[in-house]
């Protein structure tokens, strides 16, 4: 498997690991909170951070984060981290 294929699989697996626990296919705010705690433990239990992060992810403001929104955000923070 190529590096890009592994990266795509990791993005898909990470999204699927956190989305759908509530029976819906997308991530709710609670599921985004779980993702933050699991993937970015330094964020702690700060509800303001969760709210801000969720707001940034939920581009269409439908109250959930779909896979496209998740991948777009990951790509954006990857680009930003490379500009330092």
mmCIF file of the N, C-alpha and C atoms, coordinates in Angstrom:
data_MODEL
# 
_entry.id   MODEL 
# 
loop_
_atom_site.group_PDB 
_atom_site.id 
_atom_site.type_symbol 
_atom_site.label_atom_id 
_atom_site.label_alt_id 
_atom_site.label_comp_id 
_atom_site.label_asym_id 
_atom_site.label_entity_id 
_atom_site.label_seq_id 
_atom_site.pdbx_PDB_ins_code 
_atom_site.Cartn_x 
_atom_site.Cartn_y 
_atom_site.Cartn_z 
_atom_site.occupancy 
_atom_site.B_iso_or_equiv 
_atom_site.pdbx_formal_charge 
_atom_site.auth_seq_id 
_atom_site.auth_comp_id 
_atom_site.auth_asym_id 
_atom_site.auth_atom_id 
_atom_site.pdbx_PDB_model_num 
ATOM 1   N N  . UNK A 1 1  ? 0.848   -1.174 0.000  1.00 0.00 ? 1  UNK A N  1 
ATOM 2   C CA . UNK A 1 1  ? 0.000   0.000  0.000  1.00 0.00 ? 1  UNK A CA 1 
ATOM 3   C C  . UNK A 1 1  ? 0.898   1.243  0.000  1.00 0.00 ? 1  UNK A C  1 
ATOM 4   N N  . UNK A 1 2  ? 0.589   2.205  -0.851 1.00 0.00 ? 2  UNK A N  1 
ATOM 5   C CA . UNK A 1 2  ? 1.396   3.423  -0.941 1.00 0.00 ? 2  UNK A CA 1 
ATOM 6   C C  . UNK A 1 2  ? 1.176   4.307  0.283  1.00 0.00 ? 2  UNK A C  1 
ATOM 7   N N  . UNK A 1 3  ? 2.060   5.262  0.468  1.00 0.00 ? 3  UNK A N  1 
ATOM 8   C CA . UNK A 1 3  ? 1.952   6.189  1.603  1.00 0.00 ? 3  UNK A CA 1 
ATOM 9   C C  . UNK A 1 3  ? 0.648   6.984  1.537  1.00 0.00 ? 3  UNK A C  1 
ATOM 10  N N  . UNK A 1 4  ? 0.272   7.420  0.343  1.00 0.00 ? 4  UNK A N  1 
ATOM 11  C CA . UNK A 1 4  ? -0.972  8.183  0.212  1.00 0.00 ? 4  UNK A CA 1 
ATOM 12  C C  . UNK A 1 4  ? -2.177  7.289  0.496  1.00 0.00 ? 4  UNK A C  1 
ATOM 13  N N  . UNK A 1 5  ? -2.140  6.060  0.048  1.00 0.00 ? 5  UNK A N  1 
ATOM 14  C CA . UNK A 1 5  ? -3.237  5.125  0.340  1.00 0.00 ? 5  UNK A CA 1 
ATOM 15  C C  . UNK A 1 5  ? -3.352  4.892  1.844  1.00 0.00 ? 5  UNK A C  1 
ATOM 16  N N  . UNK A 1 6  ? -2.219  4.768  2.528  1.00 0.00 ? 6  UNK A N  1 
ATOM 17  C CA . UNK A 1 6  ? -2.234  4.598  3.992  1.00 0.00 ? 6  UNK A CA 1 
ATOM 18  C C  . UNK A 1 6  ? -2.808  5.837  4.676  1.00 0.00 ? 6  UNK A C  1 
ATOM 19  N N  . UNK A 1 7  ? -2.431  7.025  4.180  1.00 0.00 ? 7  UNK A N  1 
ATOM 20  C CA . UNK A 1 7  ? -2.940  8.278  4.752  1.00 0.00 ? 7  UNK A CA 1 
ATOM 21  C C  . UNK A 1 7  ? -4.458  8.373  4.562  1.00 0.00 ? 7  UNK A C  1 
ATOM 22  N N  . UNK A 1 8  ? -4.937  8.010  3.379  1.00 0.00 ? 8  UNK A N  1 
ATOM 23  C CA . UNK A 1 8  ? -6.377  8.038  3.109  1.00 0.00 ? 8  UNK A CA 1 
ATOM 24  C C  . UNK A 1 8  ? -7.107  7.053  4.024  1.00 0.00 ? 8  UNK A C  1 
ATOM 25  N N  . UNK A 1 9  ? -6.539  5.879  4.193  1.00 0.00 ? 9  UNK A N  1 
ATOM 26  C CA . UNK A 1 9  ? -7.150  4.876  5.066  1.00 0.00 ? 9  UNK A CA 1 
ATOM 27  C C  . UNK A 1 9  ? -7.169  5.358  6.516  1.00 0.00 ? 9  UNK A C  1 
ATOM 28  N N  . UNK A 1 10 ? -6.095  6.019  6.935  1.00 0.00 ? 10 UNK A N  1 
ATOM 29  C CA . UNK A 1 10 ? -6.033  6.537  8.306  1.00 0.00 ? 10 UNK A CA 1 
ATOM 30  C C  . UNK A 1 10 ? -7.092  7.613  8.530  1.00 0.00 ? 10 UNK A C  1 
ATOM 31  N N  . UNK A 1 11 ? -7.272  8.518  7.565  1.00 0.00 ? 11 UNK A N  1 
ATOM 32  C CA . UNK A 1 11 ? -8.316  9.541  7.684  1.00 0.00 ? 11 UNK A CA 1 
ATOM 33  C C  . UNK A 1 11 ? -9.698  8.893  7.776  1.00 0.00 ? 11 UNK A C  1 
ATOM 34  N N  . UNK A 1 12 ? -9.946  7.943  6.906  1.00 0.00 ? 12 UNK A N  1 
ATOM 35  C CA . UNK A 1 12 ? -11.240 7.250  6.909  1.00 0.00 ? 12 UNK A CA 1 
ATOM 36  C C  . UNK A 1 12 ? -11.458 6.518  8.222  1.00 0.00 ? 12 UNK A C  1 
ATOM 37  N N  . UNK A 1 13 ? -10.450 5.788  8.673  1.00 0.00 ? 13 UNK A N  1 
ATOM 38  C CA . UNK A 1 13 ? -10.565 5.027  9.920  1.00 0.00 ? 13 UNK A CA 1 
ATOM 39  C C  . UNK A 1 13 ? -10.786 5.944  11.117 1.00 0.00 ? 13 UNK A C  1 
ATOM 40  N N  . UNK A 1 14 ? -10.074 7.066  11.159 1.00 0.00 ? 14 UNK A N  1 
ATOM 41  C CA . UNK A 1 14 ? -10.210 7.998  12.277 1.00 0.00 ? 14 UNK A CA 1 
ATOM 42  C C  . UNK A 1 14 ? -11.614 8.589  12.301 1.00 0.00 ? 14 UNK A C  1 
ATOM 43  N N  . UNK A 1 15 ? -12.123 8.995  11.145 1.00 0.00 ? 15 UNK A N  1 
ATOM 44  C CA . UNK A 1 15 ? -13.483 9.530  11.083 1.00 0.00 ? 15 UNK A CA 1 
ATOM 45  C C  . UNK A 1 15 ? -14.486 8.473  11.537 1.00 0.00 ? 15 UNK A C  1 
ATOM 46  N N  . UNK A 1 16 ? -14.376 7.280  10.991 1.00 0.00 ? 16 UNK A N  1 
ATOM 47  C CA . UNK A 1 16 ? -15.328 6.214  11.314 1.00 0.00 ? 16 UNK A CA 1 
ATOM 48  C C  . UNK A 1 16 ? -15.242 5.768  12.775 1.00 0.00 ? 16 UNK A C  1 
ATOM 49  N N  . UNK A 1 17 ? -14.079 5.894  13.357 1.00 0.00 ? 17 UNK A N  1 
ATOM 50  C CA . UNK A 1 17 ? -13.895 5.537  14.773 1.00 0.00 ? 17 UNK A CA 1 
ATOM 51  C C  . UNK A 1 17 ? -14.723 6.454  15.675 1.00 0.00 ? 17 UNK A C  1 
ATOM 52  N N  . UNK A 1 18 ? -14.864 7.712  15.268 1.00 0.00 ? 18 UNK A N  1 
ATOM 53  C CA . UNK A 1 18 ? -15.535 8.695  16.120 1.00 0.00 ? 18 UNK A CA 1 
ATOM 54  C C  . UNK A 1 18 ? -16.959 9.022  15.680 1.00 0.00 ? 18 UNK A C  1 
ATOM 55  N N  . UNK A 1 19 ? -17.275 8.840  14.416 1.00 0.00 ? 19 UNK A N  1 
ATOM 56  C CA . UNK A 1 19 ? -18.612 9.181  13.909 1.00 0.00 ? 19 UNK A CA 1 
ATOM 57  C C  . UNK A 1 19 ? -19.567 8.008  14.043 1.00 0.00 ? 19 UNK A C  1 
ATOM 58  N N  . UNK A 1 20 ? -20.844 8.329  14.180 1.00 0.00 ? 20 UNK A N  1 
ATOM 59  C CA . UNK A 1 20 ? -21.871 7.298  14.130 1.00 0.00 ? 20 UNK A CA 1 
ATOM 60  C C  . UNK A 1 20 ? -22.211 6.622  15.432 1.00 0.00 ? 20 UNK A C  1 
ATOM 61  N N  . UNK A 1 21 ? -21.571 7.004  16.510 1.00 0.00 ? 21 UNK A N  1 
ATOM 62  C CA . UNK A 1 21 ? -21.885 6.375  17.796 1.00 0.00 ? 21 UNK A CA 1 
ATOM 63  C C  . UNK A 1 21 ? -23.316 6.664  18.229 1.00 0.00 ? 21 UNK A C  1 
ATOM 64  N N  . UNK A 1 22 ? -23.855 7.782  17.733 1.00 0.00 ? 22 UNK A N  1 
ATOM 65  C CA . UNK A 1 22 ? -25.226 8.161  18.086 1.00 0.00 ? 22 UNK A CA 1 
ATOM 66  C C  . UNK A 1 22 ? -26.252 7.681  17.059 1.00 0.00 ? 22 UNK A C  1 
ATOM 67  N N  . UNK A 1 23 ? -25.802 6.833  16.126 1.00 0.00 ? 23 UNK A N  1 
ATOM 68  C CA . UNK A 1 23 ? -26.694 6.295  15.117 1.00 0.00 ? 23 UNK A CA 1 
ATOM 69  C C  . UNK A 1 23 ? -26.775 7.121  13.844 1.00 0.00 ? 23 UNK A C  1 
ATOM 70  N N  . UNK A 1 24 ? -26.135 8.267  13.835 1.00 0.00 ? 24 UNK A N  1 
ATOM 71  C CA . UNK A 1 24 ? -26.095 9.131  12.654 1.00 0.00 ? 24 UNK A CA 1 
ATOM 72  C C  . UNK A 1 24 ? -24.746 8.941  11.949 1.00 0.00 ? 24 UNK A C  1 
ATOM 73  N N  . UNK A 1 25 ? -24.690 9.124  10.626 1.00 0.00 ? 25 UNK A N  1 
ATOM 74  C CA . UNK A 1 25 ? -23.443 8.851  9.900  1.00 0.00 ? 25 UNK A CA 1 
ATOM 75  C C  . UNK A 1 25 ? -22.342 9.897  10.114 1.00 0.00 ? 25 UNK A C  1 
ATOM 76  N N  . UNK A 1 26 ? -22.716 11.102 10.548 1.00 0.00 ? 26 UNK A N  1 
ATOM 77  C CA . UNK A 1 26 ? -21.742 12.170 10.732 1.00 0.00 ? 26 UNK A CA 1 
ATOM 78  C C  . UNK A 1 26 ? -21.386 12.328 12.202 1.00 0.00 ? 26 UNK A C  1 
ATOM 79  N N  . UNK A 1 27 ? -20.420 13.198 12.489 1.00 0.00 ? 27 UNK A N  1 
ATOM 80  C CA . UNK A 1 27 ? -20.003 13.421 13.872 1.00 0.00 ? 27 UNK A CA 1 
ATOM 81  C C  . UNK A 1 27 ? -20.831 14.521 14.522 1.00 0.00 ? 27 UNK A C  1 
ATOM 82  N N  . UNK A 1 28 ? -21.354 14.206 15.687 1.00 0.00 ? 28 UNK A N  1 
ATOM 83  C CA . UNK A 1 28 ? -22.043 15.195 16.511 1.00 0.00 ? 28 UNK A CA 1 
ATOM 84  C C  . UNK A 1 28 ? -20.994 15.982 17.295 1.00 0.00 ? 28 UNK A C  1 
ATOM 85  N N  . UNK A 1 29 ? -21.439 17.008 18.017 1.00 0.00 ? 29 UNK A N  1 
ATOM 86  C CA . UNK A 1 29 ? -20.507 17.776 18.842 1.00 0.00 ? 29 UNK A CA 1 
ATOM 87  C C  . UNK A 1 29 ? -19.869 16.873 19.906 1.00 0.00 ? 29 UNK A C  1 
ATOM 88  N N  . UNK A 1 30 ? -20.641 15.965 20.479 1.00 0.00 ? 30 UNK A N  1 
ATOM 89  C CA . UNK A 1 30 ? -20.093 15.042 21.488 1.00 0.00 ? 30 UNK A CA 1 
ATOM 90  C C  . UNK A 1 30 ? -19.029 14.139 20.872 1.00 0.00 ? 30 UNK A C  1 
ATOM 91  N N  . UNK A 1 31 ? -19.260 13.690 19.644 1.00 0.00 ? 31 UNK A N  1 
ATOM 92  C CA . UNK A 1 31 ? -18.279 12.836 18.971 1.00 0.00 ? 31 UNK A CA 1 
ATOM 93  C C  . UNK A 1 31 ? -17.027 13.619 18.585 1.00 0.00 ? 31 UNK A C  1 
ATOM 94  N N  . UNK A 1 32 ? -17.199 14.891 18.210 1.00 0.00 ? 32 UNK A N  1 
ATOM 95  C CA . UNK A 1 32 ? -16.037 15.748 17.944 1.00 0.00 ? 32 UNK A CA 1 
ATOM 96  C C  . UNK A 1 32 ? -15.248 15.936 19.242 1.00 0.00 ? 32 UNK A C  1 
ATOM 97  N N  . UNK A 1 33 ? -15.946 16.092 20.345 1.00 0.00 ? 33 UNK A N  1 
ATOM 98  C CA . UNK A 1 33 ? -15.286 16.211 21.641 1.00 0.00 ? 33 UNK A CA 1 
ATOM 99  C C  . UNK A 1 33 ? -14.469 14.953 21.952 1.00 0.00 ? 33 UNK A C  1 
ATOM 100 N N  . UNK A 1 34 ? -15.054 13.780 21.696 1.00 0.00 ? 34 UNK A N  1 
ATOM 101 C CA . UNK A 1 34 ? -14.336 12.516 21.898 1.00 0.00 ? 34 UNK A CA 1 
ATOM 102 C C  . UNK A 1 34 ? -13.092 12.450 21.014 1.00 0.00 ? 34 UNK A C  1 
ATOM 103 N N  . UNK A 1 35 ? -13.236 12.887 19.749 1.00 0.00 ? 35 UNK A N  1 
ATOM 104 C CA . UNK A 1 35 ? -12.095 12.899 18.830 1.00 0.00 ? 35 UNK A CA 1 
ATOM 105 C C  . UNK A 1 35 ? -10.996 13.803 19.362 1.00 0.00 ? 35 UNK A C  1 
ATOM 106 N N  . UNK A 1 36 ? -11.357 15.005 19.829 1.00 0.00 ? 36 UNK A N  1 
ATOM 107 C CA . UNK A 1 36 ? -10.359 15.933 20.368 1.00 0.00 ? 36 UNK A CA 1 
ATOM 108 C C  . UNK A 1 36 ? -9.619  15.323 21.548 1.00 0.00 ? 36 UNK A C  1 
ATOM 109 N N  . UNK A 1 37 ? -10.355 14.721 22.458 1.00 0.00 ? 37 UNK A N  1 
ATOM 110 C CA . UNK A 1 37 ? -9.723  14.131 23.646 1.00 0.00 ? 37 UNK A CA 1 
ATOM 111 C C  . UNK A 1 37 ? -8.814  12.965 23.275 1.00 0.00 ? 37 UNK A C  1 
ATOM 112 N N  . UNK A 1 38 ? -9.210  12.190 22.271 1.00 0.00 ? 38 UNK A N  1 
ATOM 113 C CA . UNK A 1 38 ? -8.411  11.033 21.859 1.00 0.00 ? 38 UNK A CA 1 
ATOM 114 C C  . UNK A 1 38 ? -7.198  11.440 21.025 1.00 0.00 ? 38 UNK A C  1 
ATOM 115 N N  . UNK A 1 39 ? -7.385  12.367 20.082 1.00 0.00 ? 39 UNK A N  1 
ATOM 116 C CA . UNK A 1 39 ? -6.338  12.709 19.124 1.00 0.00 ? 39 UNK A CA 1 
ATOM 117 C C  . UNK A 1 39 ? -5.489  13.908 19.544 1.00 0.00 ? 39 UNK A C  1 
ATOM 118 N N  . UNK A 1 40 ? -6.048  14.794 20.363 1.00 0.00 ? 40 UNK A N  1 
ATOM 119 C CA . UNK A 1 40 ? -5.349  15.989 20.831 1.00 0.00 ? 40 UNK A CA 1 
ATOM 120 C C  . UNK A 1 40 ? -5.551  16.130 22.344 1.00 0.00 ? 40 UNK A C  1 
ATOM 121 N N  . UNK A 1 41 ? -4.961  15.238 23.137 1.00 0.00 ? 41 UNK A N  1 
ATOM 122 C CA . UNK A 1 41 ? -5.225  15.240 24.578 1.00 0.00 ? 41 UNK A CA 1 
ATOM 123 C C  . UNK A 1 41 ? -4.840  16.552 25.273 1.00 0.00 ? 41 UNK A C  1 
ATOM 124 N N  . UNK A 1 42 ? -3.967  17.330 24.660 1.00 0.00 ? 42 UNK A N  1 
ATOM 125 C CA . UNK A 1 42 ? -3.561  18.593 25.260 1.00 0.00 ? 42 UNK A CA 1 
ATOM 126 C C  . UNK A 1 42 ? -4.701  19.608 25.319 1.00 0.00 ? 42 UNK A C  1 
ATOM 127 N N  . UNK A 1 43 ? -5.805  19.344 24.608 1.00 0.00 ? 43 UNK A N  1 
ATOM 128 C CA . UNK A 1 43 ? -6.939  20.268 24.647 1.00 0.00 ? 43 UNK A CA 1 
ATOM 129 C C  . UNK A 1 43 ? -7.702  20.164 25.962 1.00 0.00 ? 43 UNK A C  1 
ATOM 130 N N  . UNK A 1 44 ? -7.504  19.095 26.710 1.00 0.00 ? 44 UNK A N  1 
ATOM 131 C CA . UNK A 1 44 ? -8.171  18.933 27.996 1.00 0.00 ? 44 UNK A CA 1 
ATOM 132 C C  . UNK A 1 44 ? -9.677  18.827 27.854 1.00 0.00 ? 44 UNK A C  1 
ATOM 133 N N  . UNK A 1 45 ? -10.387 19.285 28.869 1.00 0.00 ? 45 UNK A N  1 
ATOM 134 C CA . UNK A 1 45 ? -11.850 19.218 28.878 1.00 0.00 ? 45 UNK A CA 1 
ATOM 135 C C  . UNK A 1 45 ? -12.468 20.593 28.680 1.00 0.00 ? 45 UNK A C  1 
ATOM 136 N N  . UNK A 1 46 ? -11.808 21.438 27.925 1.00 0.00 ? 46 UNK A N  1 
ATOM 137 C CA . UNK A 1 46 ? -12.253 22.801 27.721 1.00 0.00 ? 46 UNK A CA 1 
ATOM 138 C C  . UNK A 1 46 ? -13.421 22.841 26.734 1.00 0.00 ? 46 UNK A C  1 
ATOM 139 N N  . UNK A 1 47 ? -14.615 23.175 27.237 1.00 0.00 ? 47 UNK A N  1 
ATOM 140 C CA . UNK A 1 47 ? -15.812 23.201 26.378 1.00 0.00 ? 47 UNK A CA 1 
ATOM 141 C C  . UNK A 1 47 ? -15.702 24.288 25.310 1.00 0.00 ? 47 UNK A C  1 
ATOM 142 N N  . UNK A 1 48 ? -15.023 25.382 25.624 1.00 0.00 ? 48 UNK A N  1 
ATOM 143 C CA . UNK A 1 48 ? -14.855 26.456 24.633 1.00 0.00 ? 48 UNK A CA 1 
ATOM 144 C C  . UNK A 1 48 ? -14.022 25.980 23.447 1.00 0.00 ? 48 UNK A C  1 
ATOM 145 N N  . UNK A 1 49 ? -12.976 25.195 23.720 1.00 0.00 ? 49 UNK A N  1 
ATOM 146 C CA . UNK A 1 49 ? -12.153 24.640 22.649 1.00 0.00 ? 49 UNK A CA 1 
ATOM 147 C C  . UNK A 1 49 ? -12.996 23.700 21.790 1.00 0.00 ? 49 UNK A C  1 
ATOM 148 N N  . UNK A 1 50 ? -13.794 22.854 22.428 1.00 0.00 ? 50 UNK A N  1 
ATOM 149 C CA . UNK A 1 50 ? -14.658 21.931 21.695 1.00 0.00 ? 50 UNK A CA 1 
ATOM 150 C C  . UNK A 1 50 ? -15.644 22.710 20.829 1.00 0.00 ? 50 UNK A C  1 
ATOM 151 N N  . UNK A 1 51 ? -16.275 23.726 21.401 1.00 0.00 ? 51 UNK A N  1 
ATOM 152 C CA . UNK A 1 51 ? -17.241 24.525 20.643 1.00 0.00 ? 51 UNK A CA 1 
ATOM 153 C C  . UNK A 1 51 ? -16.580 25.220 19.457 1.00 0.00 ? 51 UNK A C  1 
ATOM 154 N N  . UNK A 1 52 ? -15.407 25.810 19.675 1.00 0.00 ? 52 UNK A N  1 
ATOM 155 C CA . UNK A 1 52 ? -14.692 26.485 18.593 1.00 0.00 ? 52 UNK A CA 1 
ATOM 156 C C  . UNK A 1 52 ? -14.288 25.491 17.499 1.00 0.00 ? 52 UNK A C  1 
ATOM 157 N N  . UNK A 1 53 ? -13.761 24.349 17.913 1.00 0.00 ? 53 UNK A N  1 
ATOM 158 C CA . UNK A 1 53 ? -13.324 23.328 16.961 1.00 0.00 ? 53 UNK A CA 1 
ATOM 159 C C  . UNK A 1 53 ? -14.509 22.822 16.143 1.00 0.00 ? 53 UNK A C  1 
ATOM 160 N N  . UNK A 1 54 ? -15.613 22.539 16.833 1.00 0.00 ? 54 UNK A N  1 
ATOM 161 C CA . UNK A 1 54 ? -16.814 22.055 16.148 1.00 0.00 ? 54 UNK A CA 1 
ATOM 162 C C  . UNK A 1 54 ? -17.308 23.103 15.153 1.00 0.00 ? 54 UNK A C  1 
ATOM 163 N N  . UNK A 1 55 ? -17.309 24.353 15.569 1.00 0.00 ? 55 UNK A N  1 
ATOM 164 C CA . UNK A 1 55 ? -17.758 25.433 14.691 1.00 0.00 ? 55 UNK A CA 1 
ATOM 165 C C  . UNK A 1 55 ? -16.886 25.540 13.444 1.00 0.00 ? 55 UNK A C  1 
ATOM 166 N N  . UNK A 1 56 ? -15.577 25.349 13.609 1.00 0.00 ? 56 UNK A N  1 
ATOM 167 C CA . UNK A 1 56 ? -14.668 25.384 12.465 1.00 0.00 ? 56 UNK A CA 1 
ATOM 168 C C  . UNK A 1 56 ? -14.916 24.200 11.522 1.00 0.00 ? 56 UNK A C  1 
ATOM 169 N N  . UNK A 1 57 ? -15.200 23.044 12.080 1.00 0.00 ? 57 UNK A N  1 
ATOM 170 C CA . UNK A 1 57 ? -15.418 21.853 11.264 1.00 0.00 ? 57 UNK A CA 1 
ATOM 171 C C  . UNK A 1 57 ? -16.756 21.877 10.532 1.00 0.00 ? 57 UNK A C  1 
ATOM 172 N N  . UNK A 1 58 ? -17.794 22.354 11.188 1.00 0.00 ? 58 UNK A N  1 
ATOM 173 C CA . UNK A 1 58 ? -19.152 22.309 10.641 1.00 0.00 ? 58 UNK A CA 1 
ATOM 174 C C  . UNK A 1 58 ? -19.371 23.469 9.668  1.00 0.00 ? 58 UNK A C  1 
ATOM 175 N N  . UNK A 1 59 ? -18.758 23.372 8.490  1.00 0.00 ? 59 UNK A N  1 
ATOM 176 C CA . UNK A 1 59 ? -18.806 24.456 7.501  1.00 0.00 ? 59 UNK A CA 1 
ATOM 177 C C  . UNK A 1 59 ? -20.210 24.810 7.045  1.00 0.00 ? 59 UNK A C  1 
ATOM 178 N N  . UNK A 1 60 ? -21.069 23.817 6.876  1.00 0.00 ? 60 UNK A N  1 
ATOM 179 C CA . UNK A 1 60 ? -22.419 24.103 6.381  1.00 0.00 ? 60 UNK A CA 1 
ATOM 180 C C  . UNK A 1 60 ? -23.410 24.387 7.507  1.00 0.00 ? 60 UNK A C  1 
ATOM 181 N N  . UNK A 1 61 ? -22.930 24.377 8.734  1.00 0.00 ? 61 UNK A N  1 
ATOM 182 C CA . UNK A 1 61 ? -23.722 24.724 9.928  1.00 0.00 ? 61 UNK A CA 1 
ATOM 183 C C  . UNK A 1 61 ? -24.995 23.893 10.062 1.00 0.00 ? 61 UNK A C  1 
ATOM 184 N N  . UNK A 1 62 ? -24.871 22.590 9.736  1.00 0.00 ? 62 UNK A N  1 
ATOM 185 C CA . UNK A 1 62 ? -26.035 21.706 9.862  1.00 0.00 ? 62 UNK A CA 1 
ATOM 186 C C  . UNK A 1 62 ? -26.054 20.960 11.194 1.00 0.00 ? 62 UNK A C  1 
ATOM 187 N N  . UNK A 1 63 ? -25.110 21.258 12.071 1.00 0.00 ? 63 UNK A N  1 
ATOM 188 C CA . UNK A 1 63 ? -25.092 20.635 13.393 1.00 0.00 ? 63 UNK A CA 1 
ATOM 189 C C  . UNK A 1 63 ? -24.347 19.319 13.464 1.00 0.00 ? 63 UNK A C  1 
ATOM 190 N N  . UNK A 1 64 ? -23.670 18.951 12.367 1.00 0.00 ? 64 UNK A N  1 
ATOM 191 C CA . UNK A 1 64 ? -22.861 17.737 12.379 1.00 0.00 ? 64 UNK A CA 1 
ATOM 192 C C  . UNK A 1 64 ? -21.675 17.928 11.433 1.00 0.00 ? 64 UNK A C  1 
ATOM 193 N N  . UNK A 1 65 ? -20.691 17.072 11.586 1.00 0.00 ? 65 UNK A N  1 
ATOM 194 C CA . UNK A 1 65 ? -19.484 17.142 10.765 1.00 0.00 ? 65 UNK A CA 1 
ATOM 195 C C  . UNK A 1 65 ? -19.445 15.907 9.883  1.00 0.00 ? 65 UNK A C  1 
ATOM 196 N N  . UNK A 1 66 ? -19.514 16.136 8.566  1.00 0.00 ? 66 UNK A N  1 
ATOM 197 C CA . UNK A 1 66 ? -19.444 15.011 7.645  1.00 0.00 ? 66 UNK A CA 1 
ATOM 198 C C  . UNK A 1 66 ? -17.984 14.736 7.260  1.00 0.00 ? 66 UNK A C  1 
ATOM 199 N N  . UNK A 1 67 ? -17.773 13.672 6.515  1.00 0.00 ? 67 UNK A N  1 
ATOM 200 C CA . UNK A 1 67 ? -16.413 13.260 6.159  1.00 0.00 ? 67 UNK A CA 1 
ATOM 201 C C  . UNK A 1 67 ? -15.692 14.334 5.353  1.00 0.00 ? 67 UNK A C  1 
ATOM 202 N N  . UNK A 1 68 ? -16.393 14.971 4.428  1.00 0.00 ? 68 UNK A N  1 
ATOM 203 C CA . UNK A 1 68 ? -15.770 16.021 3.611  1.00 0.00 ? 68 UNK A CA 1 
ATOM 204 C C  . UNK A 1 68 ? -15.298 17.183 4.491  1.00 0.00 ? 68 UNK A C  1 
ATOM 205 N N  . UNK A 1 69 ? -16.110 17.595 5.436  1.00 0.00 ? 69 UNK A N  1 
ATOM 206 C CA . UNK A 1 69 ? -15.719 18.685 6.347  1.00 0.00 ? 69 UNK A CA 1 
ATOM 207 C C  . UNK A 1 69 ? -14.506 18.267 7.181  1.00 0.00 ? 69 UNK A C  1 
ATOM 208 N N  . UNK A 1 70 ? -14.514 17.036 7.641  1.00 0.00 ? 70 UNK A N  1 
ATOM 209 C CA . UNK A 1 70 ? -13.402 16.516 8.447  1.00 0.00 ? 70 UNK A CA 1 
ATOM 210 C C  . UNK A 1 70 ? -12.101 16.509 7.646  1.00 0.00 ? 70 UNK A C  1 
ATOM 211 N N  . UNK A 1 71 ? -12.138 15.978 6.432  1.00 0.00 ? 71 UNK A N  1 
ATOM 212 C CA . UNK A 1 71 ? -10.938 15.879 5.598  1.00 0.00 ? 71 UNK A CA 1 
ATOM 213 C C  . UNK A 1 71 ? -10.444 17.262 5.197  1.00 0.00 ? 71 UNK A C  1 
ATOM 214 N N  . UNK A 1 72 ? -11.352 18.160 4.866  1.00 0.00 ? 72 UNK A N  1 
ATOM 215 C CA . UNK A 1 72 ? -10.969 19.526 4.499  1.00 0.00 ? 72 UNK A CA 1 
ATOM 216 C C  . UNK A 1 72 ? -10.242 20.201 5.653  1.00 0.00 ? 72 UNK A C  1 
ATOM 217 N N  . UNK A 1 73 ? -10.752 20.016 6.862  1.00 0.00 ? 73 UNK A N  1 
ATOM 218 C CA . UNK A 1 73 ? -10.110 20.617 8.026  1.00 0.00 ? 73 UNK A CA 1 
ATOM 219 C C  . UNK A 1 73 ? -8.724  20.013 8.268  1.00 0.00 ? 73 UNK A C  1 
ATOM 220 N N  . UNK A 1 74 ? -8.612  18.696 8.196  1.00 0.00 ? 74 UNK A N  1 
ATOM 221 C CA . UNK A 1 74 ? -7.311  18.045 8.399  1.00 0.00 ? 74 UNK A CA 1 
ATOM 222 C C  . UNK A 1 74 ? -6.311  18.542 7.361  1.00 0.00 ? 74 UNK A C  1 
ATOM 223 N N  . UNK A 1 75 ? -6.751  18.676 6.110  1.00 0.00 ? 75 UNK A N  1 
ATOM 224 C CA . UNK A 1 75 ? -5.861  19.189 5.069  1.00 0.00 ? 75 UNK A CA 1 
ATOM 225 C C  . UNK A 1 75 ? -5.426  20.616 5.376  1.00 0.00 ? 75 UNK A C  1 
ATOM 226 N N  . UNK A 1 76 ? -6.355  21.445 5.817  1.00 0.00 ? 76 UNK A N  1 
ATOM 227 C CA . UNK A 1 76 ? -6.031  22.839 6.122  1.00 0.00 ? 76 UNK A CA 1 
ATOM 228 C C  . UNK A 1 76 ? -5.029  22.952 7.271  1.00 0.00 ? 76 UNK A C  1 
ATOM 229 N N  . UNK A 1 77 ? -5.222  22.172 8.342  1.00 0.00 ? 77 UNK A N  1 
ATOM 230 C CA . UNK A 1 77 ? -4.263  22.282 9.452  1.00 0.00 ? 77 UNK A CA 1 
ATOM 231 C C  . UNK A 1 77 ? -2.927  21.668 9.075  1.00 0.00 ? 77 UNK A C  1 
ATOM 232 N N  . UNK A 1 78 ? -2.923  20.717 8.166  1.00 0.00 ? 78 UNK A N  1 
ATOM 233 C CA . UNK A 1 78 ? -1.656  20.158 7.678  1.00 0.00 ? 78 UNK A CA 1 
ATOM 234 C C  . UNK A 1 78 ? -0.880  21.225 6.907  1.00 0.00 ? 78 UNK A C  1 
ATOM 235 N N  . UNK A 1 79 ? -1.562  21.943 6.030  1.00 0.00 ? 79 UNK A N  1 
ATOM 236 C CA . UNK A 1 79 ? -0.914  23.033 5.269  1.00 0.00 ? 79 UNK A CA 1 
ATOM 237 C C  . UNK A 1 79 ? -0.393  24.106 6.221  1.00 0.00 ? 79 UNK A C  1 
ATOM 238 N N  . UNK A 1 80 ? -1.207  24.484 7.186  1.00 0.00 ? 80 UNK A N  1 
ATOM 239 C CA . UNK A 1 80 ? -0.783  25.526 8.145  1.00 0.00 ? 80 UNK A CA 1 
ATOM 240 C C  . UNK A 1 80 ? 0.429   25.091 8.936  1.00 0.00 ? 80 UNK A C  1 
ATOM 241 N N  . UNK A 1 81 ? 0.504   23.824 9.297  1.00 0.00 ? 81 UNK A N  1 
ATOM 242 C CA . UNK A 1 81 ? 1.641   23.350 10.088 1.00 0.00 ? 81 UNK A CA 1 
ATOM 243 C C  . UNK A 1 81 ? 2.934   23.316 9.277  1.00 0.00 ? 81 UNK A C  1 
ATOM 244 N N  . UNK A 1 82 ? 2.825   23.194 7.964  1.00 0.00 ? 82 UNK A N  1 
ATOM 245 C CA . UNK A 1 82 ? 3.995   23.176 7.097  1.00 0.00 ? 82 UNK A CA 1 
ATOM 246 C C  . UNK A 1 82 ? 4.526   24.580 6.780  1.00 0.00 ? 82 UNK A C  1 
ATOM 247 N N  . UNK A 1 83 ? 3.756   25.608 7.088  1.00 0.00 ? 83 UNK A N  1 
ATOM 248 C CA . UNK A 1 83 ? 4.151   26.979 6.776  1.00 0.00 ? 83 UNK A CA 1 
ATOM 249 C C  . UNK A 1 83 ? 5.014   27.605 7.870  1.00 0.00 ? 83 UNK A C  1 
ATOM 250 N N  . UNK A 1 84 ? 5.275   26.902 8.922  1.00 0.00 ? 84 UNK A N  1 
ATOM 251 C CA . UNK A 1 84 ? 6.079   27.440 10.027 1.00 0.00 ? 84 UNK A CA 1 
ATOM 252 C C  . UNK A 1 84 ? 7.539   27.403 9.700  1.00 0.00 ? 84 UNK A C  1 
# 
